[in-house]
Amino acid sequence: MNQLHYTLQDHSQLPTQLDWLTSGERTRLDGFRFEKRRRDWLLGRWTAKLALLEAAGLPHEEIGRIEIAAASDGAPAPRIDGRPCQAQLSLSHSNGRAFSAVLQGTAELGCDIERIETRSDAFVDTFFTAAERERVERADPDSRDTLVTMIWSAKESTLKALRTGLSVDTRSVEVIDDGELSRHGWTKARVVAGNAGEFLCRWRVDGQCVLSIVSRRLSV
């Protein structure tokens, strides 16, 4: 995909100073009561701004020009100097890490980071389609948790690209090709989302997490 940028950060990389926030972001930060919520929100903004800096070709010292506002549906809405960016932004958090992807243009975009952990058969039965459940049942036991996490992450990314989130049935999105379960680099997947058609997905294992990025056209 043209001009795709992504960034992965953790709390150890978060600056102690807040001069990279806009005045509006400082106001929103001051409204959070709990420290964990504040830190997670800051980490997400920091990670998204780094990806946007790269996408916009701006030097690091101009990070304060970028603001991550919220669209009416809750999706992140990036701005530079108060004006909307001609780019799509997606953002995800998991276990003290944040993952952000930016795509120039108007094509749908979603990204997700999920920790690889054992999810129950009840979870799979509730949230996966029949074909996805069958794939999990056939999986080698050593790769089951990675496969389940990959499918779930691809679903989450797709629902973000559709700007619905988990407000819809996750079985309305089906991962139809999960590619290789590799721990080396990005691999391919395809996702079908009902009347919305087919999306392409790239995913990879990073430590104990799965990263996924979904759009109509994609190459990583």
Summary of the structure (lengths in Angstrom):
residues: 220
radius of gyration: 17.5
end to end distance: 7.5
largest distance: 52.6
contacts: 678
relative contact order: 0.15
helix: 39%
strand: 31%
